[in-house]
Structures are given as C-alpha cells and as structure tokens.
Amino acid sequence: MEKVREVLSRYGNQKESLIQIMLELQQLSGNNYLPAEWVAAVSEALQMPLSKVYGVITFYAMFNTSPKGKFIVEVCKSGPCHVSGAENVLCMLEEELGIKAGETTCDGIFTLQLSSCFGACDIAPAIKVGESVYGNLTREKLKDIIVSYREGLKYAKC
C-alpha cells in the first residue's frame, strides 16, 4: 500500500487525476493490472464510491483488473487489418508465444489480445506492444519483435 500512498500524494488526492493515478499504479503493480485492494484504497482516499472507480477502470481498455504480462501484444482486428492478414498475424503470434488470444505466457512477459483499431491502417496488418505500433508484418519481423522484447530491447518502428 506504500506505492498507493506515494502515487496519491503526488496527485494531491484529486479526483480529477483518477485516470493518471490508476495508470501509474497499474504500471507499478509489476503485473500490468490494478489489484482490488489498491482500487479500494484509491476509492477511499479520493472519497469516491468504489463503483465509480471500477466504472472508470472497466470502461477504458487500457486498464486491467487481473494480472497480465509485462508486455501486452494487441492484434488489430479492424477491417483494414483483417483484409490485410490480421488472422495470419494472430496465428503466427500464437505459435511464436505458445498461447492463444486472451492468455499470458508462462514467463509472464507477454499477454496476447485482440484490439479494435489503433489507427495504423496504412501499415496493416498491425500489432501494438505497449505504446509501440508495428506494421507491414511478416513472420520474420514478428519473431524479431518478440525476441527484442524478450531481450529487453526496442525493435525499430516501421
């Protein structure tokens, strides 16, 4: 709970900062999610009903209420990506990571999930890892991206 107190003190317990507070806490969790006890502590500190705090964190796709991998790999399922081969990209990632969409690798590094459009139609099919977007994907390029994250390096963006 020390992490929660530190983050709240930086934002002065202001209700208007709820999203920023929750984003920072999620990053600090180590498992890319918001533990229930942290959500309750924020609710109490900001004097907001718990239901309202959960309403915010369940509305936005960027928040997780269960543990996820260090890196969330999102496969775009929009029309342009679908037509350009998003299904093949998903299959290649499932094979490379050894998991299905919605699952996390046993080492806790990657969570694979489908996503709505994130605005990369010009480089479809595309994936997003954290805040980085990669497109014009091939099997080799996907392997390189995964290896670079496993090794803690950033793959050069398209």
Buried (B, 14 or more C-beta within 10 A) or exposed (E): EEBBEEBBEEBEEEEEBBEEBBBBBBEEBEBBBBBEEBBBBBBEBBEBEEEEBBEBBEEEEEBBBEBBBBBBBBBBBBEBBEEBBBEBBBEBBBEBBEBEBEBBBEEBBBBBBEBEBBEBBEBBBBBBBEEBBBBEBEBEBBBBBBEBBEEEEEBEEB
